Amino acid sequence: MARLFFLLLFPLLHSSVAGLKRSDFPPSFLFGAGTSAYQVEGAYLEDNKGLSNWDVFTHQKSGKIKDGSNGDVASDHYHRYKDDIEMMHLMGLDSYRFSLSWSRILPKGRFGGVNPAGVKFYSSLINGLLGKGIQPFVTINHYDLPEELEERYGSWLSPEIQEDFTYFAELCFKMFGDRVKHWATFNEPNILAKLAYSAGIFPPNRCSRSYGTCDSGNSSTEPYIAAHNMILAHAKAVNIYRKNYKAKQGGSVGITLSMMWFEPLRNVTEDHVAVGRALSFDAAWFLDPLFFGDYPQQMRKILGPNLPKITEGEKQLIKNQIDFIGVNHYNTFYVKDCIYSLCDSDTEALVSQSTERNGIPIGKLTPDNSYVVPGSMEKLVMYLEQRYKSIPLYITENGYAQIGNSSTTTEELINDNGRSSYIGDYLTYLSFAIRKGADVRGYFVWSLMDTFEWNSGYTVKYGLFDVDLKSLKRTPRLSAKWYSKFIKGYEQIEMVSEESPKHMVS
């Protein structure tokens, strides 16, 4: 009997420790990598492109970018995209996630004409990808927008931005939708609202005096006004696509959110409740309205009148206006309740965040002082699966940062075994979530190549490919070669047992 029990159990034990392979994911699963327009394109004044808010911000706001750099040239993807496509093809990528420069296509928003050169660039990029069997996964707006809209009416603080965004989105559907099947309206609007209108470190550099160095702003209200306009803009764009384009083009429109995971610092009810509260102020801030028609109750209770009311008409407009969720996941924190416990809240959710418990780090430390907690990928995906009832998911960003400075050698940057391990560990836990029934349809490494990393400039490097800042030469890192072998089925990931996870918080 004991021998029979072991024979029955053996396949289960074997499946939890055997190597994870490409074939363990669904055949239609997309393995890709991503970038965004301002971060890689360069050519910021070429071919009639208009000025974006980031063009102006990086040139006028000294001290906001760590190394004083900007995206004027960036990785020069605008001129090198054909070589970059070939680079992706040789890697074996299924998909490339990129964004459209709003100011390259509409230099003055709806207040000016369409720029044919901008349309031609993206059309050529899309055709080039498809010609190599690589699916374009397109983000309509990844932080940057025409400076014209900021100067005319204050961009995301005005309801007028909804008309501009839907005008831009429909133009994109019309111009590229015959070839693009995956659209994300926004990248990380939950981050943009906070960094631009609360901390004031993104353009338009607005915040209350106590929150940062800004000339004007209100950190208590403006992030929520901006978010409200983004949610309505998203819903209107989805409605346009479903009504006028979906039947013919057959694509889907989702949204990509930055999503952290949280663990209770203490095994007490207050901290477990605090985890739910922190999650509500993170991605659920945007997702709950798009699924259920209103903001999370925890947000409404804490923020009161600072959180915009959703009218009955708006509720009907925004409810169920989403085809998939894009997940950008990097960070996990312990949280402690600050409502019923003695502590100073460092978030609007009335919790304090930390990366240690009893002096023990939450995960393995990375070169940029973040922490590797791959088990959080599984937990986050299952949370979304349960809260939003089997919605399709794409992991649209997940990546490992190296620090590049004068003391970092080229050899150290190229031999990035830590990045390969990171991707492998997170894919392992993603596969556990898929086994449990989560409808995950793709995974995109951030990033394809080194990019302009916003406030960090070029001091932080996420790329599978190293980009020399002087020559702009692309050099594959070890992680690029490893990821390529895995996608092609030549490489296996050593899986850990689900019962004995590595770097897993308890």
C-alpha positions as CSV (number, residue, x, y, z in Angstrom):
1,M,0.0,0.0,0.0
2,A,2.8,2.4,0.9
3,R,4.5,1.6,-2.4
4,L,1.3,2.3,-4.3
5,F,0.9,5.6,-2.5
6,F,4.4,6.6,-3.5
7,L,3.8,5.7,-7.1
8,L,0.7,7.8,-7.2
9,L,2.4,10.7,-5.4
10,F,5.6,10.7,-7.5
11,P,4.2,12.5,-10.6
12,L,3.0,15.3,-8.3
13,L,6.4,15.6,-6.6
14,H,8.2,15.4,-9.9
15,S,6.1,18.2,-11.4
16,S,7.0,20.6,-8.6
17,V,10.8,20.2,-9.0
18,A,11.3,19.5,-12.7
19,G,12.6,22.2,-15.0
20,L,10.1,24.8,-16.2
21,K,10.1,24.9,-20.0
22,R,8.5,27.1,-22.6
23,S,6.2,24.2,-23.4
24,D,4.8,24.4,-19.9
25,F,3.1,27.7,-20.9
26,P,0.1,27.8,-23.3
27,P,1.1,27.7,-27.0
28,S,-0.5,31.2,-27.6
29,F,1.4,32.7,-24.6
30,L,3.4,35.8,-25.5
31,F,7.0,36.0,-24.4
32,G,8.2,39.5,-25.1
33,A,10.1,42.6,-23.9
34,G,9.1,46.3,-23.7
35,T,10.1,49.9,-24.1
36,S,8.3,53.2,-24.3
37,A,8.5,56.1,-26.8
38,Y,10.2,58.8,-24.8
39,Q,12.6,56.3,-23.2
40,V,14.1,54.9,-26.4
41,E,13.1,56.8,-29.5
42,G,15.2,60.0,-29.4
43,A,14.7,62.3,-32.5
44,Y,12.8,64.6,-30.3
45,L,12.7,67.5,-32.8
46,E,12.8,65.5,-36.0
47,D,10.2,65.1,-38.8
48,N,7.8,67.7,-37.4
49,K,7.4,66.1,-34.0
50,G,5.9,68.5,-31.4
51,L,7.4,69.1,-28.0
52,S,6.2,66.7,-25.3
53,N,5.8,67.5,-21.6
54,W,8.9,65.4,-20.9
55,D,10.9,67.3,-23.5
56,V,10.1,70.5,-21.7
57,F,10.5,69.1,-18.2
58,T,14.0,67.6,-18.7
59,H,15.2,70.8,-20.3
60,Q,13.8,73.3,-17.9
61,K,13.7,71.5,-14.5
62,S,17.3,71.2,-13.4
63,G,17.9,68.7,-10.6
64,K,14.8,66.6,-11.4
65,I,16.9,64.0,-13.4
66,K,19.6,62.3,-11.4
67,D,22.3,62.6,-14.0
68,G,21.0,65.7,-15.7
69,S,20.2,63.8,-18.8
70,N,17.2,63.7,-21.1
71,G,15.5,61.7,-23.9
72,D,16.7,63.9,-26.8
73,V,18.7,60.9,-28.3
74,A,17.9,58.1,-25.8
75,S,18.6,54.8,-27.5
76,D,18.0,56.3,-31.0
77,H,15.3,53.7,-31.7
78,Y,13.7,56.1,-34.1
79,H,16.6,55.6,-36.5
80,R,17.6,52.1,-35.5
81,Y,14.3,50.4,-35.3
82,K,15.0,48.0,-38.2
83,D,18.1,46.7,-36.6
84,D,16.2,46.5,-33.3
85,I,13.5,44.4,-34.9
86,E,16.1,42.0,-36.3
87,M,17.6,41.9,-32.8
88,M,14.2,40.8,-31.4
89,H,13.7,38.3,-34.2
90,L,17.0,36.6,-33.5
91,M,16.0,36.4,-29.8
92,G,12.8,34.7,-30.8
93,L,10.4,37.2,-29.1
94,D,6.7,36.6,-29.7
95,S,5.8,40.2,-29.0
96,Y,7.2,43.7,-28.6
97,R,5.5,46.1,-26.2
98,F,6.0,49.8,-27.1
99,S,4.2,53.0,-26.8
100,L,3.2,55.8,-29.3
101,S,4.5,59.3,-28.9
102,W,1.4,61.4,-28.8
103,S,3.4,64.5,-29.9
104,R,5.0,62.7,-32.8
105,I,1.6,61.8,-34.3
106,L,-0.4,64.9,-33.1
107,P,2.2,67.6,-32.4
108,K,-0.5,69.9,-30.9
109,G,-3.1,67.4,-30.0
110,R,-6.5,67.9,-31.7
111,F,-5.6,71.6,-32.1
112,G,-3.3,70.8,-35.0
113,G,-3.0,68.4,-37.9
114,V,-1.8,64.8,-38.0
115,N,1.9,64.5,-38.6
116,P,2.4,62.1,-41.6
117,A,6.0,61.3,-40.7
118,G,4.9,60.2,-37.2
119,V,2.2,57.9,-38.7
120,K,4.7,56.5,-41.2
121,F,7.3,55.7,-38.5
122,Y,4.8,53.7,-36.4
123,S,3.3,52.0,-39.5
124,S,6.8,51.0,-40.6
125,L,7.6,49.7,-37.1
126,I,4.4,47.6,-36.9
127,N,4.9,46.2,-40.4
128,G,8.5,45.4,-39.7
129,L,7.5,43.5,-36.5
130,L,4.8,41.6,-38.2
131,G,7.1,40.7,-41.1
132,K,9.3,38.9,-38.5
133,G,6.4,37.2,-36.8
134,I,6.5,39.5,-33.8
135,Q,3.1,40.8,-32.5
136,P,2.9,44.5,-31.6
137,F,1.5,45.2,-28.2
138,V,0.8,48.9,-28.2
139,T,0.4,51.3,-25.3
140,I,-1.4,54.5,-26.4
141,N,0.0,56.7,-23.6
142,H,3.1,56.0,-21.5
143,Y,3.5,59.2,-19.5
144,D,4.3,61.7,-22.3
145,L,1.8,64.0,-24.0
146,P,1.9,67.1,-26.2
147,E,3.1,70.1,-24.2
148,E,0.4,72.1,-26.0
149,L,-2.2,70.4,-23.9
150,E,-0.5,71.3,-20.7
151,E,-0.2,74.9,-21.7
152,R,-3.8,75.2,-23.0
153,Y,-5.7,73.7,-20.2
154,G,-3.5,71.9,-17.7
155,S,-3.7,68.4,-19.3
156,W,-5.0,65.8,-16.8
157,L,-6.5,68.3,-14.4
158,S,-9.1,69.3,-17.0
159,P,-12.0,67.2,-18.3
160,E,-11.0,68.6,-21.7
161,I,-8.2,66.0,-21.8
162,Q,-10.8,63.3,-22.2
163,E,-11.7,64.6,-25.7
164,D,-8.0,64.9,-26.7
165,F,-7.2,61.4,-25.6
166,T,-10.2,59.8,-27.3
167,Y,-9.4,61.8,-30.5
168,F,-5.8,60.4,-30.3
169,A,-6.9,56.8,-29.5
170,E,-9.4,56.7,-32.3
171,L,-6.8,58.0,-34.7
172,C,-4.5,55.1,-33.6
173,F,-7.3,52.5,-34.0
174,K,-8.0,53.9,-37.5
175,M,-4.4,54.1,-38.6
176,F,-3.0,50.9,-37.0
177,G,-5.8,48.8,-35.8
178,D,-5.9,46.6,-38.8
179,R,-2.5,45.2,-37.7
180,V,-2.5,45.8,-33.9
181,K,-4.6,43.4,-31.8
182,H,-3.4,44.3,-28.3
183,W,-4.0,47.9,-27.1
184,A,-3.3,49.3,-23.6
185,T,-4.8,52.8,-23.1
186,F,-2.4,53.9,-20.4
187,N,0.8,52.7,-18.7
188,E,0.7,53.0,-14.9
189,P,-1.7,55.9,-14.6
190,N,-1.8,55.1,-10.8
191,I,1.9,56.0,-10.7
192,L,1.6,59.0,-13.0
193,A,-1.1,60.6,-10.9
194,K,1.0,60.3,-7.7
195,L,4.3,61.3,-9.1
196,A,3.0,64.2,-11.2
197,Y,0.4,65.6,-8.9
198,S,1.3,64.5,-5.4
199,A,5.1,64.1,-5.2
200,G,5.7,66.5,-8.1
201,I,8.7,64.7,-9.5
202,F,7.1,64.1,-12.9
203,P,5.7,66.8,-15.2
204,P,3.8,69.0,-14.6
205,N,5.7,69.1,-11.3
206,R,2.6,69.9,-9.1
207,C,2.4,69.3,-5.4
208,S,1.7,70.9,-2.0
209,R,4.7,72.6,-0.4
210,S,4.9,70.0,2.3
211,Y,5.1,67.2,-0.3
212,G,8.0,68.4,-2.5
213,T,9.5,71.3,-4.4
214,C,6.7,72.6,-6.6
215,D,5.6,76.1,-7.5
216,S,1.9,75.1,-7.2
217,G,-0.5,72.2,-6.7
218,N,-2.6,70.4,-4.2
219,S,-1.4,66.9,-3.2
220,S,-4.6,66.1,-1.4
221,T,-7.0,66.6,-4.4
222,E,-5.1,66.8,-7.7
223,P,-3.9,63.2,-8.0
224,Y,-7.5,62.0,-7.7
225,I,-8.8,64.6,-10.2
226,A,-6.1,63.5,-12.7
227,A,-6.9,59.8,-12.1
228,H,-10.7,60.5,-12.6
229,N,-10.0,62.0,-16.0
230,M,-7.8,59.1,-17.0
231,I,-10.4,56.6,-16.0
232,L,-13.1,58.4,-18.0
233,A,-10.7,58.8,-21.0
234,H,-9.9,55.1,-20.9
235,A,-13.6,54.1,-20.8
236,K,-14.5,56.4,-23.7
237,A,-11.7,55.0,-25.8
238,V,-12.8,51.4,-25.1
239,N,-16.4,52.4,-26.0
240,I,-15.2,53.9,-29.3
241,Y,-13.2,50.8,-30.1
242,R,-16.0,48.4,-29.3
243,K,-18.6,50.4,-31.2
244,N,-16.6,51.2,-34.3
245,Y,-13.6,48.9,-34.7
246,K,-13.7,45.7,-32.7
247,A,-16.0,43.7,-35.0
248,K,-13.8,44.4,-38.0
249,Q,-10.3,44.5,-36.4
250,G,-10.8,41.8,-33.7
251,G,-8.5,43.3,-31.1
252,S,-8.8,44.0,-27.4
253,V,-8.3,47.1,-25.2
254,G,-7.0,47.0,-21.7
255,I,-5.0,49.1,-19.2
256,T,-1.6,48.6,-17.6
257,L,-1.3,49.3,-13.9
258,S,1.7,49.4,-11.6
259,M,1.0,46.7,-8.9
260,M,2.8,46.2,-5.7
261,W,2.2,43.3,-3.3
262,F,1.8,43.7,0.4
263,E,2.3,41.4,3.3
264,P,1.2,42.0,7.0
265,L,4.1,43.0,9.1
266,R,2.5,41.3,12.1
267,N,0.2,38.4,12.3
268,V,-2.6,40.5,13.7
269,T,-6.0,41.3,12.3
270,E,-5.2,45.0,12.0
271,D,-2.2,44.4,9.7
272,H,-4.2,41.9,7.6
273,V,-6.9,44.5,7.1
274,A,-4.2,47.0,6.3
275,V,-3.0,44.8,3.4
276,G,-6.4,45.0,1.8
277,R,-6.4,48.8,2.4
278,A,-3.0,49.2,0.7
279,L,-4.2,47.1,-2.3
280,S,-7.3,49.3,-2.6
281,F,-5.1,52.4,-2.9
282,D,-2.8,50.7,-5.5
283,A,-4.3,49.1,-8.6
284,A,-7.9,48.8,-7.4
285,W,-8.0,52.6,-7.4
286,F,-8.3,52.3,-11.2
287,L,-9.6,48.8,-11.7
288,D,-12.6,48.8,-9.4
289,P,-14.3,51.7,-11.3
290,L,-13.6,49.9,-14.6
291,F,-15.2,46.7,-13.4
292,F,-17.7,47.8,-10.8
293,G,-18.4,51.4,-11.6
294,D,-17.0,53.0,-8.4
295,Y,-13.9,53.5,-6.3
296,P,-13.0,51.1,-3.5
297,Q,-15.0,51.8,-0.3
298,Q,-11.8,52.0,1.7
299,M,-10.7,54.9,-0.5
300,R,-14.1,56.6,-0.2
301,K,-14.1,56.3,3.5
302,I,-10.6,57.7,4.1
303,L,-10.5,60.4,1.4
304,G,-14.0,61.6,1.7
305,P,-14.7,64.7,-0.6
306,N,-11.1,64.6,-1.9
307,L,-12.1,61.6,-4.0
308,P,-14.3,62.7,-7.0
309,K,-17.8,61.4,-7.0
310,I,-18.8,59.1,-9.8
311,T,-22.2,60.2,-11.2
312,E,-24.8,57.6,-12.3
313,G,-24.0,58.5,-15.9
314,E,-20.3,58.0,-15.4
315,K,-20.9,54.7,-13.7
316,Q,-22.7,53.4,-16.7
317,L,-20.0,54.7,-18.9
318,I,-17.0,53.2,-17.1
319,K,-18.4,49.9,-15.8
320,N,-17.0,46.8,-17.5
321,Q,-15.0,48.8,-19.9
322,I,-11.9,46.7,-20.0
323,D,-10.8,43.6,-21.9
324,F,-7.6,42.7,-20.0
325,I,-5.3,43.9,-17.2
326,G,-1.7,44.7,-17.8
327,V,0.4,44.1,-14.7
328,N,3.7,45.9,-14.0
329,H,5.2,44.2,-10.9
330,Y,8.4,45.0,-9.2
331,N,8.0,45.7,-5.5
332,T,6.7,44.0,-2.3
333,F,6.4,45.5,1.1
334,Y,5.4,44.7,4.6
335,V,2.6,46.9,5.9
336,K,1.6,47.9,9.4
337,D,-1.7,49.4,10.3
338,C,-1.6,53.0,11.4
339,I,-5.3,53.5,12.3
340,Y,-5.4,51.4,15.4
341,S,-1.6,51.0,15.9
342,L,1.1,53.4,17.0
343,C,2.9,54.5,13.8
344,D,3.2,57.3,11.3
345,S,1.5,56.5,8.1
346,D,3.6,57.0,5.0
347,T,0.7,56.5,2.5
348,E,-2.8,57.7,2.0
349,A,-4.0,54.2,2.9
350,L,-3.0,54.8,6.6
351,V,-0.3,52.2,6.7
352,S,3.4,52.2,7.1
353,Q,5.6,50.3,4.6
354,S,8.8,48.5,5.3
355,T,11.1,46.0,3.7
356,E,12.2,44.2,6.9
357,R,10.6,42.2,9.6
358,N,12.6,41.7,12.8
359,G,15.7,42.8,11.0
360,I,15.3,40.2,8.2
361,P,14.9,41.6,4.6
362,I,11.7,40.7,2.8
363,G,13.8,39.2,-0.1
364,K,17.2,39.2,-1.8
365,L,18.7,42.7,-2.2
366,T,19.3,43.9,-5.8
367,P,21.9,46.4,-7.0
368,D,19.4,49.2,-7.0
369,N,18.3,48.5,-3.4
370,S,15.0,46.8,-4.2
371,Y,14.1,43.3,-3.2
372,V,13.5,40.1,-5.1
373,V,10.3,38.4,-3.8
374,P,9.1,36.1,-6.7
375,G,6.4,34.5,-4.7
376,S,4.5,37.8,-4.8
377,M,3.9,37.3,-8.5
378,E,1.7,34.3,-7.8
379,K,-0.1,36.0,-5.0
380,L,-0.8,39.2,-6.9
381,V,-2.1,37.3,-10.0
382,M,-4.4,35.2,-7.8
383,Y,-5.7,38.3,-6.1
384,L,-6.6,39.8,-9.5
385,E,-8.0,36.5,-10.6
386,Q,-10.4,36.3,-7.6
387,R,-11.3,40.0,-7.4
388,Y,-12.0,40.5,-11.1
389,K,-13.3,37.1,-12.0
390,S,-11.0,35.5,-14.6
391,I,-10.1,38.6,-16.5
392,P,-7.2,38.0,-19.0
393,L,-3.9,39.2,-17.6
394,Y,-0.6,40.1,-19.2
395,I,2.5,40.7,-17.1
396,T,3.5,43.8,-19.1
397,E,6.6,44.7,-17.0
398,N,8.8,42.8,-14.7
399,G,12.5,43.5,-14.5
400,Y,15.8,43.7,-12.7
401,A,17.8,46.9,-12.4
402,Q,21.6,47.3,-12.4
403,I,23.3,50.5,-11.5
404,G,25.6,52.0,-14.1
405,N,28.1,54.6,-13.0
406,S,31.8,55.3,-13.4
407,S,32.8,52.5,-11.1
408,T,30.7,49.9,-13.0
409,T,32.7,47.9,-15.6
410,T,31.2,46.8,-18.9
411,E,31.9,43.2,-17.9
412,E,29.8,43.6,-14.8
413,L,26.9,45.0,-16.8
414,I,27.1,42.3,-19.5
415,N,27.5,39.3,-17.1
416,D,24.1,39.9,-15.5
417,N,23.4,36.4,-14.0
418,G,21.2,38.1,-11.4
419,R,18.8,39.3,-14.1
420,S,18.5,35.8,-15.5
421,S,17.8,34.3,-12.1
422,Y,15.3,37.1,-11.4
423,I,13.3,36.4,-14.6
424,G,13.4,32.6,-14.0
425,D,12.2,32.9,-10.4
426,Y,9.3,35.2,-11.3
427,L,8.3,33.0,-14.3
428,T,8.3,30.0,-12.0
429,Y,5.7,31.6,-9.6
430,L,3.8,32.9,-12.6
431,S,3.5,29.3,-13.8
432,F,2.1,28.3,-10.4
433,A,-0.7,30.8,-10.8
434,I,-1.5,29.6,-14.3
435,R,-1.7,26.0,-12.9
436,K,-4.2,27.3,-10.5
437,G,-6.4,28.6,-13.3
438,A,-5.3,32.2,-13.7
439,D,-5.8,33.4,-17.3
440,V,-2.4,34.8,-17.9
441,R,-1.6,35.3,-21.6
442,G,1.9,36.9,-21.7
443,Y,5.0,38.0,-20.0
444,F,7.2,41.0,-21.0
445,V,10.6,41.7,-19.6
446,W,11.4,45.3,-18.8
447,S,13.2,46.3,-20.8
448,L,14.4,45.2,-24.3
449,M,17.3,47.5,-24.1
450,D,18.7,50.2,-21.7
451,T,16.4,53.2,-21.7
452,F,16.1,56.7,-20.2
453,E,14.7,55.7,-16.8
454,W,12.8,58.9,-16.0
455,N,14.1,60.6,-12.9
456,S,17.0,58.1,-12.7
457,G,18.2,59.1,-16.2
458,Y,20.7,56.6,-17.5
459,T,22.1,55.6,-14.1
460,V,19.7,52.6,-13.9
461,K,19.9,49.8,-16.5
462,Y,17.1,47.3,-17.0
463,G,17.9,46.2,-20.5
464,L,18.4,42.7,-21.9
465,F,20.7,44.6,-24.3
466,D,23.3,47.0,-23.1
467,V,23.3,50.4,-24.9
468,D,26.5,52.3,-25.0
469,L,25.7,55.9,-24.4
470,K,28.3,57.2,-26.8
471,S,28.1,54.8,-29.7
472,L,24.6,53.6,-29.0
473,K,25.8,50.1,-29.9
474,R,23.5,47.3,-28.6
475,T,25.3,44.4,-26.9
476,P,23.3,41.3,-25.7
477,R,23.7,40.6,-22.0
478,L,23.8,37.1,-20.7
479,S,20.2,37.5,-19.7
480,A,19.2,38.2,-23.4
481,K,20.9,34.9,-24.4
482,W,19.3,33.0,-21.6
483,Y,15.8,34.4,-22.3
484,S,16.2,33.6,-26.0
485,K,17.1,30.0,-25.2
486,F,14.2,29.7,-22.8
487,I,11.7,31.1,-25.4
488,K,13.1,28.7,-28.1
489,G,12.8,25.8,-25.7
490,Y,16.5,25.1,-25.3
491,E,16.7,26.3,-21.7
492,Q,14.9,25.1,-18.6
493,I,14.3,27.0,-15.3
494,E,15.1,25.0,-12.2
495,M,11.8,25.0,-10.4
496,V,11.4,25.1,-6.7
497,S,8.6,23.2,-4.9
498,E,5.5,25.2,-4.3
499,E,5.7,24.0,-0.7
500,S,9.3,25.2,-0.3
501,P,9.5,28.5,-2.2
502,K,12.7,30.6,-2.4
503,H,12.6,34.3,-1.3
504,M,9.0,33.9,-0.2
505,V,7.6,36.0,2.6
506,S,5.7,34.1,5.3
